[in-house]
Amino acid sequence: MKLPNLNLPNYEFNVKTNKGKLSIYDINRKKFVVLTPEEWVRQNMVQYLIIELRYPASLIKIEGSLRFNNRIKRSDIVVYNRNGNPFLIVECKSYKTKITQLTFDQVAVYNQSIMAEFILVTNGMQHFCCNMDFEKNKIEFVDEIPKFT
């Protein structure tokens, strides 16, 4: 599989072939995972959050379980603030996948149980970030992904 350049800076990754499949080393999960198009976007986004936006790797959880309507779901990336509260939830799609309203609906459903302040939806080529106002039940698009403070 040829890995495309994404609309993010280029990062170095540890990629290997394992049982005929490409795998990429996930620094957060500390293991090799199958390198799917979605995983390529996820790993690049994690590096972007850590390197460019200065989010501490220790506050980033990848593919965490969450419960919604008595069903277990998996969030792609959740970033916590210094107090341990969810700050940013990221939904990653393959670079081949168009971002649609269904994508936003999916992450909004996840965020009903997480209650993160920001939502980010990306396919590696396009990134859409929103600020959640839970008191007014309103979502507002923002121009940039917030830096860690």
JORA-V328253 format. One record per backbone hydrogen bond with DSSP energy under -1.0 kcal/mol. NH is the residue of the N-H (numbers start at 0). CO is the residue of the C=O. Records with the same first field share a line. If there is no record, write none. Layout:
NH->CO / CO
//
This chain:
6->123
7->5
15->22
17->20
20->17
22->15
23->32
24->13
25->30
29->25
30->25
32->23
34->21
35->33
39->35
40->36
41->37
42->38
43->39
44->40
45->41
46->42
47->43
48->44
49->45
50->46
51->47
52->47
54->48
58->55
59->56
60->77
62->75
65->72
67->70
70->67
72->65
74->63
76->89
77->60
78->87
79->58
80->84
83->80
86->78
87->78
88->117
89->76
90->119
92->121
96->93
103->99
104->100
105->101
106->102
107->103
108->104
109->105
110->106
112->109
113->109
114->110
117->86
118->129
119->88
120->127
121->90
122->125
127->120
129->118
130->139
131->116
132->137
137->132
139->130
141->128
147->52
//
